[in-house]
Amino acid sequence: MSPHIDLGPGAEFDRIRAIWRRLGERASDLGDDAHVLELDGRRLAVSTDASVEGTHFRVGWLQPFEIGWRAAVASLSDLAAVAADPRGVLVSVGVPRDWPEEHLSDLMEGVGEAAAEVGAKVWGGDLVRAELLMIDVVSVGVCEGEPVLRRGAQPGDGLWVTGKLGGCFVAVAAWNAGREPDWWARERFARPRPRVQEARWLRDRGAKALIDISDGLVGDAGHLAAASGVGIVIDVDHVPVHPSVEVSDIALVSGEEYELLVALPAEFDASAALEFSERFSLTLTRIGHVDGESGVRLVREGKRIWSPKGFEHF
């Protein structure tokens, strides 16, 4: 039996599985959003996430502050996905020789502001010259309660998602077409929020499994299904769509949303979701359920449909 959590399908994850095989016994407990370890009687959660110019963003799209903010949120969101409380971040930055010095300070201010919003500090990092702008953020947090991992979903659980999806896809599509996206889509891409408090609330209401949406709803549902050894059914008619989205299927594949996908007990109902929405000014929508099959199946108007293809690194 593998010591690691199973991942869903995809060329990127085939490469990760090959790395795991090569590492063998030199690695363990891989595959979750953050690694959880025991240290002096406390559970720590640690994650790292890299943002690379040309892959995750282009400099002309965003201000340096926003680039730093997004890079920090990408890592902090992994702590939210295990219901951990962030404490600090370490930041490695690679910058081109001709990048203005003040831009670097602006970028790090964005990192610091994103960290501060969830109670964390910047602890240090590294600075090097690089051909392209690159930011890698290591986030460290504490699990005050039980961490909520990907592997706990069970048949009969409801599948819920925070927020509304698709705005990031719309923003990137506009920039790639040479247009400036509308304000709502741009804001959704430039200033995502790590759902730290929301994750703790869901944990305290019995969340069985959590994952943040970085690879798109369908892709990350596949990871949750694989880790838990279950099947997931998503009713696409119920998937909440961002106001800037005109084609609803975009919400199924839009990446870097950093919302939470969560399996909750069957008794968690609309009244509990309303309590969540009133507490956080954020929607919580039931979009499907967990069953005893495998993989992810999409249905529309009660009929199964094929999954659209999202972004892949490889």
ChimeraX attribute file (.defattr): number of C-alpha atoms within 10 A of each C-alpha:
attribute: neighborCount
match mode: 1-to-1
recipient: residues
	/A:1	3
	/A:2	11
	/A:3	13
	/A:4	15
	/A:5	19
	/A:6	22
	/A:7	23
	/A:8	19
	/A:9	13
	/A:10	14
	/A:11	11
	/A:12	12
	/A:13	18
	/A:14	14
	/A:15	12
	/A:16	15
	/A:17	17
	/A:18	11
	/A:19	12
	/A:20	19
	/A:21	13
	/A:22	11
	/A:23	11
	/A:24	12
	/A:25	9
	/A:26	8
	/A:27	13
	/A:28	14
	/A:29	13
	/A:30	18
	/A:31	20
	/A:32	24
	/A:33	22
	/A:34	27
	/A:35	20
	/A:36	24
	/A:37	14
	/A:38	11
	/A:39	8
	/A:40	6
	/A:41	7
	/A:42	13
	/A:43	18
	/A:44	23
	/A:45	26
	/A:46	22
	/A:47	21
	/A:48	21
	/A:49	18
	/A:50	17
	/A:51	21
	/A:52	16
	/A:53	14
	/A:54	11
	/A:55	9
	/A:56	14
	/A:57	18
	/A:58	16
	/A:59	12
	/A:60	8
	/A:61	17
	/A:62	15
	/A:63	16
	/A:64	20
	/A:65	22
	/A:66	23
	/A:67	28
	/A:68	29
	/A:69	25
	/A:70	27
	/A:71	26
	/A:72	32
	/A:73	27
	/A:74	27
	/A:75	27
	/A:76	36
	/A:77	32
	/A:78	32
	/A:79	34
	/A:80	32
	/A:81	31
	/A:82	29
	/A:83	32
	/A:84	31
	/A:85	24
	/A:86	26
	/A:87	20
	/A:88	21
	/A:89	26
	/A:90	18
	/A:91	23
	/A:92	16
	/A:93	21
	/A:94	18
	/A:95	20
	/A:96	13
	/A:97	13
	/A:98	8
	/A:99	12
	/A:100	10
	/A:101	10
	/A:102	10
	/A:103	14
	/A:104	18
	/A:105	14
	/A:106	18
	/A:107	21
	/A:108	24
	/A:109	18
	/A:110	24
	/A:111	28
	/A:112	21
	/A:113	18
	/A:114	27
	/A:115	24
	/A:116	15
	/A:117	12
	/A:118	20
	/A:119	13
	/A:120	20
	/A:121	20
	/A:122	20
	/A:123	14
	/A:124	10
	/A:125	13
	/A:126	11
	/A:127	12
	/A:128	11
	/A:129	14
	/A:130	12
	/A:131	11
	/A:132	15
	/A:133	20
	/A:134	22
	/A:135	25
	/A:136	23
	/A:137	25
	/A:138	20
	/A:139	30
	/A:140	27
	/A:141	24
	/A:142	20
	/A:143	21
	/A:144	13
	/A:145	14
	/A:146	13
	/A:147	25
	/A:148	25
	/A:149	26
	/A:150	30
	/A:151	21
	/A:152	18
	/A:153	29
	/A:154	22
	/A:155	18
	/A:156	15
	/A:157	22
	/A:158	25
	/A:159	25
	/A:160	21
	/A:161	24
	/A:162	24
	/A:163	20
	/A:164	20
	/A:165	31
	/A:166	30
	/A:167	28
	/A:168	26
	/A:169	25
	/A:170	25
	/A:171	26
	/A:172	22
	/A:173	14
	/A:174	15
	/A:175	15
	/A:176	13
	/A:177	10
	/A:178	9
	/A:179	11
	/A:180	15
	/A:181	22
	/A:182	13
	/A:183	11
	/A:184	15
	/A:185	22
	/A:186	22
	/A:187	15
	/A:188	22
	/A:189	24
	/A:190	20
	/A:191	16
	/A:192	20
	/A:193	20
	/A:194	28
	/A:195	24
	/A:196	23
	/A:197	15
	/A:198	22
	/A:199	29
	/A:200	23
	/A:201	15
	/A:202	21
	/A:203	22
	/A:204	12
	/A:205	13
	/A:206	14
	/A:207	24
	/A:208	22
	/A:209	27
	/A:210	33
	/A:211	31
	/A:212	31
	/A:213	26
	/A:214	19
	/A:215	20
	/A:216	26
	/A:217	28
	/A:218	26
	/A:219	26
	/A:220	24
	/A:221	28
	/A:222	24
	/A:223	25
	/A:224	33
	/A:225	30
	/A:226	22
	/A:227	22
	/A:228	23
	/A:229	21
	/A:230	21
	/A:231	22
	/A:232	30
	/A:233	22
	/A:234	24
	/A:235	21
	/A:236	20
	/A:237	16
	/A:238	12
	/A:239	22
	/A:240	21
	/A:241	20
	/A:242	20
	/A:243	12
	/A:244	20
	/A:245	19
	/A:246	12
	/A:247	10
	/A:248	15
	/A:249	17
	/A:250	23
	/A:251	26
	/A:252	23
	/A:253	24
	/A:254	24
	/A:255	26
	/A:256	24
	/A:257	28
	/A:258	27
	/A:259	27
	/A:260	28
	/A:261	27
	/A:262	30
	/A:263	31
	/A:264	27
	/A:265	19
	/A:266	13
	/A:267	11
	/A:268	17
	/A:269	13
	/A:270	12
	/A:271	9
	/A:272	13
	/A:273	19
	/A:274	16
	/A:275	13
	/A:276	18
	/A:277	17
	/A:278	11
	/A:279	11
	/A:280	14
	/A:281	11
	/A:282	15
	/A:283	17
	/A:284	24
	/A:285	21
	/A:286	24
	/A:287	18
	/A:288	23
	/A:289	22
	/A:290	24
	/A:291	19
	/A:292	13
	/A:293	14
	/A:294	16
	/A:295	20
	/A:296	22
	/A:297	19
	/A:298	20
	/A:299	16
	/A:300	13
	/A:301	9
	/A:302	10
	/A:303	8
	/A:304	14
	/A:305	13
	/A:306	9
	/A:307	15
	/A:308	11
	/A:309	12
	/A:310	16
	/A:311	12
	/A:312	12
	/A:313	9
	/A:314	9
